[in-house]
Structure formats: C-alpha cells, structure tokens
C-alpha cells in the first residue's frame, strides 16, 4: 500500500462523490495503491448513506 487517506467528515454529503472521484483519478494516474478511510463524525445529513453508495460502486476492497 502506497498511501492511506483518512478523511474526517461532518455533513459532507454533497462533496463526497466529487472528492472520491478526484482521489481515484489522482491515485490511478500516478499508479499508487491506496486506501481511503472516511470517518463520519456524527453527521446529521445523509453522509453515511453516500459513503455506503460509494462503497458499493468501487472495485477496491474497503473496510
């Protein structure tokens, strides 16, 4: 694993898809192996559901 990215978040449902796509583009373009750890810090929006949706779309194992 080349890079671990830890993202604490609070009420970020709108920005998460764009952030995840950007991270994937940069890591893939640079041939890095990576993991993304998103920590929902008590959001009261649907950030958790957005994270679950992103997880279901990825080809990488997320834990």
Secondary structure, 3 states (H helix, E strand, C coil): CCEEEEEEECCCHHHHHHHHHHHHHHHHHCCCCEEEEEEECCCCCCHHHHHHHHHHHCCCCCC
